[in-house]
Amino acid sequence: MAKSSVSPTASPRVPDPDASATPLPALPATYEAALQELEALVARLESGQLPLDQLLTGYQRGAQLLKFCRDRLEAVETQIKVLEGTELKPWTQA
């Protein structure tokens, strides 16, 4: 009887989902551009017309864009806190 090269206690190799994934495009330069891309992406995802692999790529890109937008908003909020002191005051349009 031939010996198997895989031990019975070895765990099976799980493919790395990032290994075959194509890199996502660079982030937009501005919050507004990222938001516009995110809105267009959401519309395509919600259309139900994308193949499964494009859905996954779209979801990943959307998560990347969402993080970018949140980070930008947080940075602006931090700047406002610095300008207003330690207490964040509501913004009123003059």
C-alpha positions as CSV (number, residue, x, y, z in Angstrom):
1,M,0.0,0.0,0.0
2,A,1.4,3.4,-1.0
3,K,1.9,6.1,1.7
4,S,0.0,9.3,1.3
5,S,2.1,12.4,1.4
6,V,-0.6,14.3,3.4
7,S,-0.9,13.4,7.0
8,P,-4.4,12.7,8.3
9,T,-4.1,15.4,10.9
10,A,-3.0,18.1,8.5
11,S,-5.6,20.7,7.8
12,P,-6.6,21.2,4.2
13,R,-5.2,24.3,2.4
14,V,-7.7,27.0,2.0
15,P,-7.2,29.3,-1.0
16,D,-6.3,32.8,-0.1
17,P,-9.2,35.0,-1.5
18,D,-6.8,37.9,-2.1
19,A,-4.2,35.8,-4.0
20,S,-6.2,35.8,-7.2
21,A,-8.0,39.1,-6.8
22,T,-7.0,41.9,-9.0
23,P,-5.9,45.0,-7.2
24,L,-8.5,47.6,-6.6
25,P,-8.0,51.0,-8.3
26,A,-6.4,53.8,-6.4
27,L,-8.6,55.9,-4.2
28,P,-10.1,59.1,-5.6
29,A,-8.3,62.4,-4.7
30,T,-11.4,64.0,-3.1
31,Y,-14.3,63.1,-0.8
32,E,-16.7,64.2,-3.5
33,A,-15.2,62.0,-6.1
34,A,-15.2,59.0,-3.8
35,L,-18.8,59.6,-2.8
36,Q,-19.8,59.9,-6.5
37,E,-18.1,56.6,-7.3
38,L,-19.6,55.0,-4.3
39,E,-23.1,56.1,-5.3
40,A,-22.7,54.8,-8.8
41,L,-21.3,51.5,-7.5
42,V,-24.2,51.0,-5.1
43,A,-26.6,51.6,-8.0
44,R,-24.8,48.9,-10.1
45,L,-24.8,46.4,-7.1
46,E,-28.5,47.0,-6.4
47,S,-29.4,46.5,-10.1
48,G,-28.9,42.7,-9.7
49,Q,-27.3,42.6,-13.1
50,L,-23.7,41.9,-12.1
51,P,-22.1,38.4,-12.1
52,L,-21.0,37.0,-8.8
53,D,-17.3,37.8,-9.2
54,Q,-18.1,41.4,-10.0
55,L,-20.4,41.6,-7.0
56,L,-17.5,40.6,-4.7
57,T,-15.1,43.0,-6.4
58,G,-17.7,45.8,-6.2
59,Y,-18.4,45.1,-2.5
60,Q,-14.7,45.2,-1.8
61,R,-14.3,48.5,-3.7
62,G,-17.4,49.9,-1.9
63,A,-15.9,49.0,1.5
64,Q,-12.7,50.8,0.5
65,L,-14.5,53.9,-0.7
66,L,-16.7,53.9,2.4
67,K,-13.7,53.8,4.7
68,F,-12.0,56.6,2.7
69,C,-15.2,58.8,3.0
70,R,-15.5,58.1,6.8
71,D,-11.8,58.8,7.3
72,R,-12.1,62.1,5.5
73,L,-15.2,63.1,7.5
74,E,-13.5,62.2,10.7
75,A,-10.5,64.3,9.8
76,V,-12.7,67.3,9.1
77,E,-14.6,66.8,12.4
78,T,-11.2,66.7,14.2
79,Q,-10.2,69.9,12.5
80,I,-13.4,71.6,13.5
81,K,-12.9,70.4,17.1
82,V,-9.5,72.0,17.1
83,L,-10.9,75.3,15.7
84,E,-13.8,75.4,18.2
85,G,-11.7,74.2,21.2
86,T,-12.4,70.9,22.9
87,E,-16.2,71.2,22.6
88,L,-17.8,70.4,19.2
89,K,-20.4,73.0,18.6
90,P,-23.2,72.7,16.0
91,W,-22.4,74.4,12.7
92,T,-24.6,77.3,11.7
93,Q,-24.7,78.8,8.3
94,A,-24.2,82.6,8.4
